[in-house]
Amino acid sequence: MKNYKIPFNKPHLTGKEAHYMYQAVLSGKLSGNGFFTQKCQNFFQEQYGFGKCLLTSSCTDALEMSAILINIQPGDEVIMPSYTFVSTANAFVLRGAKIVFVDSRKDHPGMDEEAIEPLITEKTKAIVPVHYAGVACDMDKIMNLANRYNLFVIEDAAQAIDNYYIDKKGNRRPLGSIGHMGTFSFHETKNIISGEGGMLAINDEQFFDRAEIIWEKGTNRSAFFRGEVDKYGWVDVGSSFLPSEATAAFLWAQLEHLQDIQTKRKAIWQHYNENLKTWALEEGVQLPYIPDFSTNNAHMFYLICQSIKQRSLIIQQLKEKDILSVFHYISLHTSPFYEDKHDGRILPETDRYTNCLLRLPFYYELDTKSQEQIISIVTNVKNSHSAYSIAQ
């Protein structure tokens, strides 16, 4: 794989990762649920008020745990956006669910909250809002629907660490804390990383005990080590969802610098936004939209171009200067695996984002000089009548 002068992503190291991983090795316990696992879980519970947190090997694992916890059965229907990563759907497909896809909003790639209710049937079991780019879905609308129809809500907050929903009373509520459960990713492309890694935040007490059992391969092992039972055995379904202590130790080094990381990323996001908005307005390009009910955790910066041609030209111009930019998800409802299972509805906004959304390089070490070079190349792409050209 080519090494670009300005890559799309570069994992940020705070300086303590190797030290804490060495401590984990010296402790004699490298398997999951040790000292660093518990430090990380306690941090999230105390910092964001999640009911119970369990680190996982990935956000995919956390989603799969949530599907088990709400007892998804073959034939159940789960409503989610089509513009999302395949793990969001796979977690429920693996349990036999039918996925009912919702189109995206016109102003943002997140799911169109107004389009959910007509899709609810007697078979609907859950709604899975995806907080795309870390930006909140309208959780008041979604929770009102869930309460009215007795549905579960699993927040896919893979990109949404340290971001907040502002409810109608003006209260800031951490994303992942509002639904019955929230799932997070610490993949190397996220704000806070552990290489691979994730977390399930459980906000409904009815799931606390069973979540721990599923997390521990279907055993009551954690209860045994707390002295609550005199032996442990196989009491439920489960799998090996725990990350190693080395992964948790790496994550802890990141969490110690959470606010520094977030401050730097927000500055990078703001620099892009301020310096691209005039060009975007002139060229009909849409910049990231932050609704009034969401704060901004600066997970990514994207452009929504007018066409595939405009997007391809920007990608090409950046690549010629050894800069990597990428487009994002392919609509799941048009995927080879699920196209014949989809109900045939056209989802125009989802397809527009598939064809037109472009992500710019974004990482902690991205300096102003590099950003200025990216901005200069992007703003040099001009609309000449109906074709796109490079300004001379």
N, C-alpha and C positions, 0 to 999 in steps of 0.2 A: 504494500500500500504506500502510495506516494506521501512524502513528508512535505507539506505546504509551508511556505514562508509565514503565512498567516493561516493557521488551521481553523477549522470550524469550532473545535473545542479543544481545550487543554486542561486536564485535571489539575486542580489547585491543591498544593500541599501546604499545611500550616507550619510544619516543622516538628511536630511532636508525634506524627503517625508511627514512624519506625520505633521510637522510644516506647510508646505504649504497647505496640505489638510485641516488643521484646519483653516488656513486663508481663504480658499475657503468657508468653512462652515460659518465662521463669516461674510463673505461678503454679505450673504443673497442671493447669486445666485449660485446654485449648478448645474443647467442645463447647457447645452453646450454653447459654443461661448461667454464665459466671459473673465475675465482678464487673467487667465492662459492659456486658449486656444489661445488667441491672442498673448501672449508672446511666446509660443512655435512655432506658425505658423510664426511669424516674425523672430524668430531665424533661422528657416530653410531657409526662403527666403533670409535672409541676409548672412548666413554662406555659403550656397551652390548655391545661385543664381537661385533657382527654381522660375518659373514664379508666381505661386500662390499656397499656401499650405492650405489644409483643413484637420484638424485632424478628424479621424474616430474612430469608436469603435473597428475596427480590420483592418488588411490588406485585409481580405475577403471583407469587406465593400468597401474599396477603389477600389478593383478590380471590384466589382459589379457596382460602380459608373462609372468606366471607360467604362464598357460595355454599360451602358445607354447613356453615353456622345457620343460615336461613333456610336450610333443608330444601334446596332446589331439587326438583324431581323432573323426570322426563315429561315434556308437555307444558311445563311452566313457561310463562313468557316474561322476559326481562327487557325493559325499555332503556335504551342508551343511545348516544350519538353514533352516527356512522363515521364521523371524522375523529377517530381515536386510534390508539395503538391496539394491535390484535389481542393483546393480553386481556384487555377489558372484556372482550367478548369470549375469548377462549375459556376463561374461568368458569363461565356459566354454561357454555356449550359442552364442556367436559362432564357436567352433571345432567346433561340431557335437555337443557332449556332451549326454547326458541327465542332468538334475538329479534326484537322489534326496533328497528332503527328510526331515530328522529333526525330531521334535518338540522343544520346549523342556523344560527342567527345571521341576519344580514350584516350586522355591525361587528360580529365577532365569531370566531370558529366554534365557540361553545354551543351546546344544544339549545334549540329554540324552545324555551319553556312553554310558550303558548301552543306548541304543537303536540304536547305530551298527552293531554287529557283525551283527545279523540282516539288515541291508540290503546287506551286502557280497556281491557276486557275482563271477564270473570276468571281468566287464566293468568292474568298479570300478577306477578309475585313481587317484583322489585323495580325500582328506578335507579339507574346508575349515572348520576351526573358526573361529567369529566370537567374538571377545572382547567381548561386548556390554557397553556402559557402561564399557569398559576392564577389566572383571573377567575373570580368566583362566578358560578352560575347564580341565578336568582333563587336562593335557597328558601325564601319565604313562600314563593309560588310552589316550589317542588315539595316542600314539607306539608303545605296545605293540601295538595293533591294526595300525598301519601297518607295523611291522617284521614282524609275523606273516604279513600278507597281501601284503607287498611293494608298499605303496602310498605315494604322495607325500602330504605334508602341507603345505598352504599356509595359514599363519595370516593371517586377516583381522584385523589389529590396527589398523584405521582409527581406533578410539577409544581405543587402549591405549598411547599413547606414555608412557614413563616408568612403566610398571607391570610387576610381576614375578609369575612363577609360583614357588611354593615347593614343590620336589619332595619326594619321600618321605625324602630324606636331609637335608632342611632347607636345601638350597641355593636361593638366590634367583636365578632365571633370567629375564632380560628377555623380555617377551612380544615375539614376532616373531623371537626367536633360536633357537627350539626346533625348529620344523618345517624342512623343506627351504628354505622361503622365508617371509618375512613382508611384509605390505603395510601401509602407513601413509597417513593422510590429514592434510593441513594446511589443510583447508577452514576457512573463517572461523568455523565452529561448534565447532572442536576446541580442545584446550588450547593447542597451539602452532600458529600459523597463518601462511599466506602468501597468503590470499585463496582461491585455488585452488592445489592442489599435493599431492604425495604422494611416496612413496618405496618402492622395492623393496629389501628386505634379503635377500641371498642367502647362505645358510648352508652350502650344499653346494658344494664346490669344483668339482664336475663341471659346474656351470652358470656359473661365473665368466666365462669367455671369451665364451661364446655370448650371455650376458645383455648384455654390453657391445655386441656386434654388433647385436642386436635393438634395443637402446636407440638406436643410431646409424643407424636406418633400414635395417638389414640390411647395413651396410657395416663394413669394418674400419678406419674412420677414426681411432678412438682409438689403435689400434696404430700407424697411420701417424704420428700426431703424437708418439708416444713413440719413433719411429725404429725400430720393430720390423719394419716392411715398407717397401719403397721407393716404393710407391704404394698407394692404397686403391681398392676397388671393391665391387660388390654381391656378397656372399657368402652371404646367408641372407635369410629373411623378416625384416621389421621394420617399424617405423613411427616417426613423429615423437613420441617419448615424452619428450624432454628439456624441462624448463621453461626459461624465459629467465633470464638472469643477474639481471634485476630481481626476479623471483620469489625466486630463491635469496638475494639480498641482503636482501630483506624477512625471509625465514626466519631468516637469520643473526642479525638484530637480536632475534628472538624467542628463539633458542637461547641467546644470552648471558644471558637472564633466566629461563631454564627453572626454576630452583629457586625463585625468587621467585614466579613464576606458580603453580607447583605448591603452594607453602606457602599462598598466598592461597586457591586453589581448595579445598584440603583443609579450611581453616577454614570456608568457606562451606558445604561439604558437611556438616561436623560440626554446624554450627549448625542446619541443617534437621533433621538426624537427631535431635539431642537434644530439639528443641522440637516435633517432630511425633510422637514415638514413643508418648506416652501416648494422644493422640487416635487414632492409627492402631490401637492395640490395642483401644480401646473401639469403634471403628467398623468393625473387620474389614478394615482397609486394610493391605496389605503394603508395607513400606519396602524399600529396596535391601538385598540380602543379599550379604555378602562371605564366601565360603567360606574355610576355613582355608588352602587352597592358593593364595590370591591376596592380594596387597596391593591398595590402593585408590588410583587416580590421580585420583579426583574429577572424572571426565569429565562426569557428569550426576547429577541427583537426580530420581528418579521415584517415583510412587505407583502401586500396583496396586490399583485400586478393586474393589469387589464386583460392579459392574455398569456397563454403559454409562450408565445413568441417573445413578448416583452420580458418575461421571466428568464427564458433561455438565453436571451441576449445579455442580461445582467450577469447570469451565471458564467457565461462565456468570457465576458470582459474581466470579471474578477479572476477567473482561472488563468487567463493569459498573464496576469500579474502575480500568479502563484498564491492566490487567495481562494480558500474553499468556502463556498456557500452551498446550502442544501435545500431542496424542497422537503415537504413533510409527508403526512399520511396519504395513502391511497384509500379512497372511500371503501369502507368494509362491505357495504351493500353491493358493490360491483366487483368484489374480489372473486377469483376463480373458485374458492372454496364455498362462498356463501351466496353467490349470485342466484343460483337456482332455488335457494331456500328463502330468499327475500320475497316479500309480497308484491313486488312489481312497482311500488311507488317511486316516482322520480324525486330525488332530493337535490334540487338545483344548487342550493348554497353549499352543501357539502362538496358537490362536484366542482364548484367554482374554486373553493379553497384547495382542493386536490390539484387543480390545474394552474392555479395562480399564486399560491402562497410560497414565499421564499424566506428562509431563515438566514440571517447574517451571522458572521462569526461573533461568539459571545463567550467570554471566559474571564476569570479574575485578573489574569496578567495582561489582558488586552490593553495596551497603552494608547495614549491619545494620538501619538504619531501614526500608529497602525490604524486606529479608527478613522483618522482624517484621510488616510489613503483609501480606505474602503468607501467612505462617504464621497470622495472625489470621483472615484470610478463609477459609483452608482449614479450620481447626479449628472454624469456626463452622457448618460443614456437619455436621449430626447425623443419625443414623439414628432416625427416629421410626416405630417398629413396622416395617412392611414398606416404607414410603416414606421418601424422604430429604427433609429440611427444613432450613430455616435457623434456627438458634437465635436466639431473641429476647433 
